[in-house]
Amino acid sequence: MDKQTLEKQTLEKLKLQEAALTFTHFDADLAWQIGYRIRELAVSRGQTVAIEIGLTGQDLFYCAMPGTAPDHKEWLRRKRNTVQRYHKSSYRVGIELRQQQTTLTEKTGLPLCDYACHGGCVPIHIKGAGQSHSIVVGTIAVSGLPERADHELAIEAIAAVIGLDYQSLALD
C-alpha cells in the first residue's frame, strides 16, 4: 500500500475517532481520570510523556513524567493551539496539510512557534444540547513519543475511561 492510500485510510479513522469520542459532559474529575490513565499506560510501557488536559481557558490536568524536558510543555501548547483553531486532532490537521502538499505556515501564515501539526492533541467534543453537532470545549494532549504514538496513547486512554472498545478505534 502506498503512503498516500495509507494516509487517506488514516484520515478516515481519525474522523471516526473524533466522532466516537464525543462526551456528554466534561469536568475536572473526568480530566483527572483520563490524565491518570494516560500516565499509567505510559508507565506500564516504559514511556515518558507530558500530559495536558483542559477546557478552553482552564487547565484541569498536567503531568510531566520524569525524563521529560521543558520543551514538552511547549509542544503541548503548540498542539493545543492547532486543535483549538481547527477543532480537529493535531494529527489530522498535519495529515490533511501533507495531502495538500503544504504546511500550516504556507497555507495560513500561522507561525510554527505557536502551532504544531504533529499528533498528540485531540479535541474534547461535547454533544450540544438540542444541536445536531458537537462543540469543542477543550483539548487532551500528549507529548514525548513519535506523533502517531502520542495520538494513540490519548485515544486509548479516552476510550478506556468512557467505556469504548479501543481496538475498534485504533489506527491500523
C-alpha positions in Angstrom: 0.0 0.0 0.0 1.4 3.4 -0.9 1.8 6.3 1.5 -1.0 8.3 0.1 -3.5 5.5 0.4 -2.4 4.8 3.9 -2.8 8.5 4.9 -6.3 8.5 3.3 -7.3 5.5 5.4 -5.7 7.1 8.5 -7.7 10.3 7.9 -11.0 8.3 7.8 -10.1 6.5 11.0 -9.2 9.9 12.7 -12.6 11.3 11.7 -14.2 8.1 13.1 -12.3 8.5 16.4 -13.3 12.2 16.8 -17.0 11.3 16.1 -16.9 8.3 18.5 -15.1 10.0 21.4 -17.8 12.7 22.0 -18.6 13.4 25.6 -21.9 14.2 27.2 -20.1 16.3 29.8 -16.5 17.1 30.8 -15.2 18.2 34.1 -12.1 18.1 36.3 -12.9 14.6 37.6 -13.1 13.2 34.1 -9.9 15.1 33.1 -8.1 13.6 36.1 -9.3 10.0 35.2 -8.1 10.4 31.6 -4.8 12.0 32.5 -4.1 9.4 35.1 -5.0 6.6 32.6 -2.6 8.1 30.0 0.2 8.2 32.7 -0.5 4.7 33.8 -0.4 3.4 30.2 2.9 5.2 29.6 4.4 3.9 32.9 3.4 0.3 32.1 5.1 0.6 28.7 8.3 2.3 29.9 7.3 5.5 28.0 8.0 9.1 29.2 5.4 11.7 28.3 4.0 15.1 29.3 0.2 15.3 29.5 -2.1 18.3 29.5 -5.9 18.4 29.6 -8.0 21.4 29.8 -11.1 23.3 28.9 -10.6 26.4 26.8 -9.0 28.8 29.3 -8.8 26.4 32.2 -6.1 23.8 32.9 -7.5 20.7 34.6 -4.6 18.2 34.5 -0.9 18.4 33.9 1.8 15.9 34.4 5.4 15.9 33.2 6.8 12.5 33.9 10.5 12.1 35.0 12.7 12.3 31.9 10.6 14.9 30.1 12.0 18.3 29.3 10.6 21.8 29.5 10.3 21.7 25.7 7.5 19.1 26.0 5.2 21.8 27.6 5.9 23.9 24.5 4.9 21.1 22.2 1.7 20.6 24.2 0.9 24.3 23.9 1.5 24.4 20.2 -0.5 21.2 19.5 -3.3 22.6 21.7 -3.4 25.9 19.7 -3.8 23.9 16.5 -6.7 21.9 17.9 -8.4 24.9 19.3 -8.2 26.7 16.0 -9.3 23.8 13.7 -11.4 21.7 16.1 -9.7 18.6 14.7 -6.9 16.5 16.2 -3.4 17.9 15.6 -2.5 14.6 13.8 -5.4 15.0 11.4 -4.5 18.6 10.6 -1.0 17.5 9.8 -2.0 14.7 7.5 -4.5 16.9 5.7 -1.8 19.5 5.1 0.6 16.8 3.8 -2.0 15.6 1.4 -2.4 19.2 0.2 1.4 19.3 -0.1 1.6 22.4 2.0 2.4 23.5 5.6 0.3 25.4 8.1 2.6 28.4 7.6 2.4 28.3 3.8 -1.3 27.9 3.8 -2.3 30.3 6.6 0.7 32.3 7.7 0.5 30.9 11.2 3.9 30.8 13.0 5.4 27.5 13.9 6.4 28.9 17.2 2.7 28.9 18.2 1.3 26.0 16.2 2.3 22.3 15.7 0.6 19.9 13.3 2.0 16.8 14.9 0.0 14.1 16.5 -0.8 14.1 20.2 -3.6 16.5 20.8 -7.3 15.7 20.4 -10.4 17.9 20.8 -12.8 17.4 23.6 -16.2 17.3 21.8 -19.4 17.7 23.9 -22.7 16.7 22.3 -24.5 20.0 22.2 -27.9 20.2 23.9 -30.5 20.4 21.2 -27.9 20.6 18.5 -27.2 18.1 15.7 -23.4 18.6 16.1 -20.9 18.6 18.9 -18.9 21.6 20.2 -15.3 21.6 21.1 -14.7 22.8 24.6 -11.1 21.8 25.3 -8.2 19.5 24.5 -6.3 16.4 25.6 -2.6 16.5 24.7 0.4 14.1 25.0 4.0 14.8 24.0 7.1 12.7 24.2 6.6 9.9 21.7 6.5 9.8 17.9 3.4 11.7 16.8 1.3 8.7 15.9 2.1 7.1 19.3 1.3 10.3 21.2 -2.1 10.5 19.4 -2.9 6.8 20.0 -2.0 7.0 23.7 -4.5 9.7 24.2 -7.2 7.9 22.2 -6.6 4.6 24.1 -7.0 6.3 27.5 -10.1 8.2 26.5 -11.7 5.1 25.1 -10.9 3.2 28.3 -12.3 5.9 30.6 -15.6 6.4 28.7 -16.1 2.6 28.1 -15.5 2.3 24.4 -13.6 -0.5 22.6 -10.2 0.9 21.8 -9.4 -1.8 19.3 -12.3 -0.7 17.1 -10.9 2.8 17.1 -7.2 2.1 16.9 -5.2 3.3 13.8 -4.1 0.4 11.6 
